[in-house]
């Protein structure tokens, strides 16, 4: 059995600090809504060893069919979103990336690993090398530095935060210590990194993932998933905080599921005082609570 000191040291290594919810969101809004789409494409299947055509075709569906549908929905509602894309997926599907970047809504593209690697499977040096490689690819592709990271599978090693700081990122979106944006603490010390927390409750794959053992695919009805999302949004609205939803183009890009997501958008837009924003925009609003020049310092080796 580990003694208390060992448990305390592990718990305090990465911890939630200050709640960074602004007193008022931009445009005097009551709640911030941050929609995100993780365009994993084939990489999640490939990295897990599923390299035959059938699973890879499931991944291909995301950029081929899901992304265009999602972009049309977002444009019809005038809502910006953030797309977290592994660098390899971006290279495999340049047309999907171009479509995201060409949108008049200024959608965000942010880091999601190199090939959807699980970072706790890797030695620290390899995690660092792949993170820098992905950063450099997206910096060149976007013409600007990516602002944030969502670690693939929301995995977070003992080295991940140090890498986030090395890259000069503004925010991370992989941890789960709150519903609200917060500052990450490292060994009890403030880091200046904004955390935009995720939660399986607000991830489409938790409801729709395929289970080979039971052959269960549609685990919940679309209306049942919508009910959960809507209840979470309604409470975020009452609290005046943040509603952050994670979806995947190969999951929610299917017709009936995207129709449910559109009903959610319509519900949210029926309420006054909603600020729809990218994760970067939310993180910048939250970082204002860190004081002058709030947020992490940008990496200096690239313009």
BANUVO-783720 format. One record per residue (C-alpha): y, z, x; residue in three letters; residue number from 1. Coordinates in steps of 0.02 Angstrom, whole numbers, m for minus. Example, Ala and Ser with C-alpha at 12.3 -4.5 7.8 and 13.67 -1.06 7.14 Angstrom:
2
site north=m225, up=390, east=615, code=ALA, pos=1
site north=m53, up=357, east=684, code=SER, pos=2
END
This chain:
303
site north=0, up=0, east=0, code=UNK, pos=1
site north=173, up=m41, east=63, code=UNK, pos=2
site north=294, up=104, east=77, code=UNK, pos=3
site north=462, up=109, east=m12, code=UNK, pos=4
site north=560, up=54, east=141, code=UNK, pos=5
site north=460, up=m108, east=153, code=UNK, pos=6
site north=482, up=m143, east=m33, code=UNK, pos=7
site north=668, up=m104, east=m26, code=UNK, pos=8
site north=694, up=m218, east=124, code=UNK, pos=9
site north=606, up=m363, east=36, code=UNK, pos=10
site north=704, up=m336, east=m125, code=UNK, pos=11
site north=872, up=m324, east=m38, code=UNK, pos=12
site north=847, up=m479, east=69, code=UNK, pos=13
site north=918, up=m592, east=m67, code=UNK, pos=14
site north=1004, up=m505, east=m210, code=UNK, pos=15
site north=1127, up=m539, east=m350, code=UNK, pos=16
site north=1305, up=m485, east=m315, code=UNK, pos=17
site north=1462, up=m496, east=m421, code=UNK, pos=18
site north=1463, up=m579, east=m590, code=UNK, pos=19
site north=1576, up=m730, east=m562, code=UNK, pos=20
site north=1606, up=m776, east=m744, code=UNK, pos=21
site north=1792, up=m816, east=m755, code=UNK, pos=22
site north=1896, up=m718, east=m879, code=UNK, pos=23
site north=1935, up=m886, east=m956, code=UNK, pos=24
site north=1844, up=m1049, east=m923, code=UNK, pos=25
site north=1948, up=m1206, east=m889, code=UNK, pos=26
site north=2041, up=m1280, east=m1037, code=UNK, pos=27
site north=2043, up=m1104, east=m1111, code=UNK, pos=28
site north=1861, up=m1131, east=m1161, code=UNK, pos=29
site north=1746, up=m996, east=m1225, code=UNK, pos=30
site north=1585, up=m1052, east=m1140, code=UNK, pos=31
site north=1532, up=m1169, east=m1001, code=UNK, pos=32
site north=1388, up=m1289, east=m1035, code=UNK, pos=33
site north=1302, up=m1361, east=m881, code=UNK, pos=34
site north=1168, up=m1491, east=m919, code=UNK, pos=35
site north=1055, up=m1543, east=m776, code=UNK, pos=36
site north=921, up=m1673, east=m753, code=UNK, pos=37
site north=798, up=m1661, east=m608, code=UNK, pos=38
site north=751, up=m1842, east=m569, code=UNK, pos=39
site north=594, up=m1806, east=m470, code=UNK, pos=40
site north=519, up=m1978, east=m505, code=UNK, pos=41
site north=355, up=m1998, east=m410, code=UNK, pos=42
site north=392, up=m1867, east=m278, code=UNK, pos=43
site north=329, up=m1712, east=m369, code=UNK, pos=44
site north=161, up=m1795, east=m400, code=UNK, pos=45
site north=152, up=m1873, east=m227, code=UNK, pos=46
site north=189, up=m1710, east=m135, code=UNK, pos=47
site north=56, up=m1618, east=m235, code=UNK, pos=48
site north=m75, up=m1748, east=m182, code=UNK, pos=49
site north=m78, up=m1850, east=m343, code=UNK, pos=50
site north=m58, up=m2019, east=m260, code=UNK, pos=51
site north=m157, up=m2131, east=m378, code=UNK, pos=52
site north=m67, up=m2252, east=m494, code=UNK, pos=53
site north=m83, up=m2153, east=m656, code=UNK, pos=54
site north=16, up=m1996, east=m608, code=UNK, pos=55
site north=139, up=m2099, east=m508, code=UNK, pos=56
site north=172, up=m2203, east=m663, code=UNK, pos=57
site north=220, up=m2044, east=m756, code=UNK, pos=58
site north=349, up=m2011, east=m622, code=UNK, pos=59
site north=411, up=m2190, east=m628, code=UNK, pos=60
site north=448, up=m2169, east=m814, code=UNK, pos=61
site north=591, up=m2051, east=m772, code=UNK, pos=62
site north=709, up=m2169, east=m678, code=UNK, pos=63
site north=644, up=m2325, east=m765, code=UNK, pos=64
site north=659, up=m2267, east=m947, code=UNK, pos=65
site north=720, up=m2088, east=m956, code=UNK, pos=66
site north=878, up=m2103, east=m851, code=UNK, pos=67
site north=951, up=m2252, east=m946, code=UNK, pos=68
site north=918, up=m2164, east=m1112, code=UNK, pos=69
site north=994, up=m2003, east=m1048, code=UNK, pos=70
site north=1149, up=m2092, east=m983, code=UNK, pos=71
site north=1175, up=m2178, east=m1150, code=UNK, pos=72
site north=1161, up=m2012, east=m1241, code=UNK, pos=73
site north=1282, up=m1925, east=m1124, code=UNK, pos=74
site north=1407, up=m2067, east=m1136, code=UNK, pos=75
site north=1399, up=m2070, east=m1326, code=UNK, pos=76
site north=1445, up=m1885, east=m1327, code=UNK, pos=77
site north=1566, up=m1891, east=m1180, code=UNK, pos=78
site north=1469, up=m1757, east=m1085, code=UNK, pos=79
site north=1452, up=m1752, east=m894, code=UNK, pos=80
site north=1293, up=m1687, east=m813, code=UNK, pos=81
site north=1217, up=m1649, east=m645, code=UNK, pos=82
site north=1068, up=m1744, east=m575, code=UNK, pos=83
site north=963, up=m1658, east=m443, code=UNK, pos=84
site north=867, up=m1792, east=m349, code=UNK, pos=85
site north=748, up=m1782, east=m201, code=UNK, pos=86
site north=809, up=m1900, east=m65, code=UNK, pos=87
site north=647, up=m2000, east=m69, code=UNK, pos=88
site north=664, up=m2024, east=m258, code=UNK, pos=89
site north=841, up=m2086, east=m230, code=UNK, pos=90
site north=778, up=m2215, east=m106, code=UNK, pos=91
site north=636, up=m2270, east=m219, code=UNK, pos=92
site north=753, up=m2296, east=m367, code=UNK, pos=93
site north=923, up=m2356, east=m306, code=UNK, pos=94
site north=963, up=m2438, east=m473, code=UNK, pos=95
site north=946, up=m2272, east=m565, code=UNK, pos=96
site north=1059, up=m2189, east=m437, code=UNK, pos=97
site north=1187, up=m2330, east=m455, code=UNK, pos=98
site north=1184, up=m2309, east=m645, code=UNK, pos=99
site north=1219, up=m2123, east=m628, code=UNK, pos=100
site north=1361, up=m2153, east=m505, code=UNK, pos=101
site north=1436, up=m2295, east=m607, code=UNK, pos=102
site north=1455, up=m2188, east=m763, code=UNK, pos=103
site north=1637, up=m2158, east=m812, code=UNK, pos=104
site north=1591, up=m1975, east=m842, code=UNK, pos=105
site north=1581, up=m1937, east=m654, code=UNK, pos=106
site north=1408, up=m1861, east=m658, code=UNK, pos=107
site north=1358, up=m1757, east=m507, code=UNK, pos=108
site north=1212, up=m1792, east=m391, code=UNK, pos=109
site north=1153, up=m1640, east=m293, code=UNK, pos=110
site north=1014, up=m1593, east=m173, code=UNK, pos=111
site north=834, up=m1571, east=m231, code=UNK, pos=112
site north=738, up=m1577, east=m68, code=UNK, pos=113
site north=675, up=m1725, east=31, code=UNK, pos=114
site north=512, up=m1764, east=m62, code=UNK, pos=115
site north=504, up=m1619, east=m186, code=UNK, pos=116
site north=424, up=m1510, east=m52, code=UNK, pos=117
site north=381, up=m1329, east=m90, code=UNK, pos=118
site north=480, up=m1242, east=45, code=UNK, pos=119
site north=372, up=m1087, east=52, code=UNK, pos=120
site north=228, up=m1199, east=108, code=UNK, pos=121
site north=326, up=m1254, east=261, code=UNK, pos=122
site north=369, up=m1177, east=429, code=UNK, pos=123
site north=553, up=m1133, east=439, code=UNK, pos=124
site north=590, up=m1274, east=561, code=UNK, pos=125
site north=517, up=m1405, east=445, code=UNK, pos=126
site north=609, up=m1338, east=293, code=UNK, pos=127
site north=771, up=m1346, east=392, code=UNK, pos=128
site north=738, up=m1522, east=458, code=UNK, pos=129
site north=699, up=m1591, east=284, code=UNK, pos=130
site north=850, up=m1505, east=207, code=UNK, pos=131
site north=968, up=m1579, east=337, code=UNK, pos=132
site north=884, up=m1748, east=319, code=UNK, pos=133
site north=910, up=m1745, east=131, code=UNK, pos=134
site north=1090, up=m1686, east=151, code=UNK, pos=135
site north=1129, up=m1825, east=274, code=UNK, pos=136
site north=1049, up=m1957, east=161, code=UNK, pos=137
site north=1150, up=m1904, east=8, code=UNK, pos=138
site north=1310, up=m1883, east=107, code=UNK, pos=139
site north=1297, up=m2064, east=162, code=UNK, pos=140
site north=1239, up=m2127, east=m8, code=UNK, pos=141
site north=1374, up=m2036, east=m107, code=UNK, pos=142
site north=1515, up=m2054, east=18, code=UNK, pos=143
site north=1547, up=m1868, east=2, code=UNK, pos=144
site north=1455, up=m1707, east=39, code=UNK, pos=145
site north=1339, up=m1644, east=m97, code=UNK, pos=146
site north=1401, up=m1478, east=m163, code=UNK, pos=147
site north=1242, up=m1389, east=m211, code=UNK, pos=148
site north=1055, up=m1369, east=m202, code=UNK, pos=149
site north=916, up=m1345, east=m326, code=UNK, pos=150
site north=762, up=m1309, east=m224, code=UNK, pos=151
site north=610, up=m1407, east=m284, code=UNK, pos=152
site north=504, up=m1301, east=m403, code=UNK, pos=153
site north=644, up=m1172, east=m387, code=UNK, pos=154
site north=554, up=m1115, east=m231, code=UNK, pos=155
site north=656, up=m1008, east=m110, code=UNK, pos=156
site north=594, up=m953, east=60, code=UNK, pos=157
site north=661, up=m822, east=179, code=UNK, pos=158
site north=757, up=m963, east=266, code=UNK, pos=159
site north=827, up=m1058, east=117, code=UNK, pos=160
site north=989, up=m961, east=101, code=UNK, pos=161
site north=1026, up=m980, east=287, code=UNK, pos=162
site north=1002, up=m1168, east=268, code=UNK, pos=163
site north=1117, up=m1172, east=117, code=UNK, pos=164
site north=1249, up=m1087, east=223, code=UNK, pos=165
site north=1220, up=m1204, east=371, code=UNK, pos=166
site north=1248, up=m1353, east=258, code=UNK, pos=167
site north=1410, up=m1280, east=192, code=UNK, pos=168
site north=1354, up=m1292, east=12, code=UNK, pos=169
site north=1459, up=m1219, east=m127, code=UNK, pos=170
site north=1316, up=m1165, east=m238, code=UNK, pos=171
site north=1130, up=m1144, east=m263, code=UNK, pos=172
site north=1037, up=m1163, east=m428, code=UNK, pos=173
site north=863, up=m1096, east=m395, code=UNK, pos=174
site north=865, up=m908, east=m430, code=UNK, pos=175
site north=850, up=m805, east=m589, code=UNK, pos=176
site north=938, up=m637, east=m574, code=UNK, pos=177
site north=1062, up=m665, east=m716, code=UNK, pos=178
site north=1117, up=m783, east=m855, code=UNK, pos=179
site north=1291, up=m789, east=m779, code=UNK, pos=180
site north=1354, up=m863, east=m616, code=UNK, pos=181
site north=1349, up=m735, east=m476, code=UNK, pos=182
site north=1377, up=m718, east=m290, code=UNK, pos=183
site north=1221, up=m711, east=m183, code=UNK, pos=184
site north=1204, up=m560, east=m69, code=UNK, pos=185
site north=1106, up=m570, east=94, code=UNK, pos=186
site north=1043, up=m400, east=154, code=UNK, pos=187
site north=1177, up=m322, east=46, code=UNK, pos=188
site north=1320, up=m427, east=114, code=UNK, pos=189
site north=1420, up=m554, east=12, code=UNK, pos=190
site north=1388, up=m735, east=63, code=UNK, pos=191
site north=1520, up=m833, east=m33, code=UNK, pos=192
site north=1379, up=m938, east=m110, code=UNK, pos=193
site north=1387, up=m958, east=m298, code=UNK, pos=194
site north=1220, up=m946, east=m388, code=UNK, pos=195
site north=1203, up=m1044, east=m551, code=UNK, pos=196
site north=1043, up=m963, east=m613, code=UNK, pos=197
site north=899, up=m1056, east=m691, code=UNK, pos=198
site north=761, up=m992, east=m805, code=UNK, pos=199
site north=592, up=m1059, east=m863, code=UNK, pos=200
site north=650, up=m1022, east=m1040, code=UNK, pos=201
site north=778, up=m1160, east=m1018, code=UNK, pos=202
site north=670, up=m1289, east=m929, code=UNK, pos=203
site north=587, up=m1428, east=m1027, code=UNK, pos=204
site north=433, up=m1436, east=m915, code=UNK, pos=205
site north=383, up=m1260, east=m968, code=UNK, pos=206
site north=358, up=m1325, east=m1145, code=UNK, pos=207
site north=299, up=m1503, east=m1118, code=UNK, pos=208
site north=197, up=m1500, east=m958, code=UNK, pos=209
site north=26, up=m1580, east=m967, code=UNK, pos=210
site north=m125, up=m1464, east=m945, code=UNK, pos=211
site north=m275, up=m1561, east=m881, code=UNK, pos=212
site north=m397, up=m1420, east=m918, code=UNK, pos=213
site north=m358, up=m1409, east=m1104, code=UNK, pos=214
site north=m290, up=m1587, east=m1121, code=UNK, pos=215
site north=m139, up=m1507, east=m1205, code=UNK, pos=216
site north=14, up=m1615, east=m1185, code=UNK, pos=217
site north=136, up=m1575, east=m1323, code=UNK, pos=218
site north=125, up=m1386, east=m1309, code=UNK, pos=219
site north=270, up=m1354, east=m1428, code=UNK, pos=220
site north=353, up=m1458, east=m1562, code=UNK, pos=221
site north=520, up=m1535, east=m1520, code=UNK, pos=222
site north=598, up=m1432, east=m1660, code=UNK, pos=223
site north=524, up=m1274, east=m1585, code=UNK, pos=224
site north=596, up=m1311, east=m1414, code=UNK, pos=225
site north=764, up=m1355, east=m1493, code=UNK, pos=226
site north=764, up=m1188, east=m1584, code=UNK, pos=227
site north=747, up=m1094, east=m1419, code=UNK, pos=228
site north=883, up=m1196, east=m1333, code=UNK, pos=229
site north=1000, up=m1174, east=m1481, code=UNK, pos=230
site north=973, up=m986, east=m1490, code=UNK, pos=231
site north=1009, up=m970, east=m1304, code=UNK, pos=232
site north=1168, up=m1073, east=m1322, code=UNK, pos=233
site north=1227, up=m975, east=m1473, code=UNK, pos=234
site north=1210, up=m811, east=m1379, code=UNK, pos=235
site north=1297, up=m882, east=m1225, code=UNK, pos=236
site north=1437, up=m934, east=m1341, code=UNK, pos=237
site north=1450, up=m758, east=m1411, code=UNK, pos=238
site north=1453, up=m684, east=m1236, code=UNK, pos=239
site north=1576, up=m812, east=m1170, code=UNK, pos=240
site north=1470, up=m851, east=m1018, code=UNK, pos=241
site north=1362, up=m997, east=m959, code=UNK, pos=242
site north=1230, up=m1105, east=m1041, code=UNK, pos=243
site north=1130, up=m1199, east=m908, code=UNK, pos=244
site north=987, up=m1313, east=m960, code=UNK, pos=245
site north=863, up=m1400, east=m844, code=UNK, pos=246
site north=778, up=m1559, east=m903, code=UNK, pos=247
site north=678, up=m1696, east=m819, code=UNK, pos=248
site north=695, up=m1882, east=m860, code=UNK, pos=249
site north=506, up=m1907, east=m859, code=UNK, pos=250
site north=488, up=m1761, east=m981, code=UNK, pos=251
site north=638, up=m1757, east=m1097, code=UNK, pos=252
site north=673, up=m1943, east=m1075, code=UNK, pos=253
site north=542, up=m1982, east=m1206, code=UNK, pos=254
site north=609, up=m2036, east=m1374, code=UNK, pos=255
site north=572, up=m1887, east=m1486, code=UNK, pos=256
site north=619, up=m1760, east=m1353, code=UNK, pos=257
site north=784, up=m1842, east=m1314, code=UNK, pos=258
site north=821, up=m1850, east=m1500, code=UNK, pos=259
site north=800, up=m1660, east=m1503, code=UNK, pos=260
site north=915, up=m1643, east=m1352, code=UNK, pos=261
site north=1044, up=m1748, east=m1443, code=UNK, pos=262
site north=1034, up=m1633, east=m1594, code=UNK, pos=263
site north=1070, up=m1490, east=m1474, code=UNK, pos=264
site north=1223, up=m1582, east=m1409, code=UNK, pos=265
site north=1285, up=m1611, east=m1585, code=UNK, pos=266
site north=1262, up=m1427, east=m1624, code=UNK, pos=267
site north=1357, up=m1373, east=m1470, code=UNK, pos=268
site north=1499, up=m1494, east=m1503, code=UNK, pos=269
site north=1518, up=m1424, east=m1677, code=UNK, pos=270
site north=1584, up=m1262, east=m1602, code=UNK, pos=271
site north=1762, up=m1247, east=m1535, code=UNK, pos=272
site north=1800, up=m1203, east=m1354, code=UNK, pos=273
site north=1653, up=m1284, east=m1263, code=UNK, pos=274
site north=1680, up=m1339, east=m1083, code=UNK, pos=275
site north=1549, up=m1468, east=m1035, code=UNK, pos=276
site north=1547, up=m1478, east=m846, code=UNK, pos=277
site north=1443, up=m1525, east=m696, code=UNK, pos=278
site north=1365, up=m1387, east=m593, code=UNK, pos=279
site north=1491, up=m1418, east=m457, code=UNK, pos=280
site north=1635, up=m1396, east=m579, code=UNK, pos=281
site north=1560, up=m1235, east=m647, code=UNK, pos=282
site north=1531, up=m1170, east=m470, code=UNK, pos=283
site north=1711, up=m1208, east=m422, code=UNK, pos=284
site north=1776, up=m1115, east=m574, code=UNK, pos=285
site north=1662, up=m968, east=m530, code=UNK, pos=286
site north=1708, up=m973, east=m345, code=UNK, pos=287
site north=1888, up=m937, east=m391, code=UNK, pos=288
site north=1830, up=m758, east=m418, code=UNK, pos=289
site north=1782, up=m745, east=m234, code=UNK, pos=290
site north=1964, up=m736, east=m181, code=UNK, pos=291
site north=2071, up=m853, east=m74, code=UNK, pos=292
site north=1973, up=m1004, east=m19, code=UNK, pos=293
site north=1825, up=m940, east=m118, code=UNK, pos=294
site north=1655, up=m1015, east=m84, code=UNK, pos=295
site north=1557, up=m1063, east=71, code=UNK, pos=296
site north=1639, up=m1161, east=210, code=UNK, pos=297
site north=1592, up=m1344, east=223, code=UNK, pos=298
site north=1486, up=m1406, east=366, code=UNK, pos=299
site north=1604, up=m1469, east=499, code=UNK, pos=300
site north=1502, up=m1601, east=588, code=UNK, pos=301
site north=1527, up=m1732, east=451, code=UNK, pos=302
site north=1693, up=m1792, east=379, code=UNK, pos=303
END
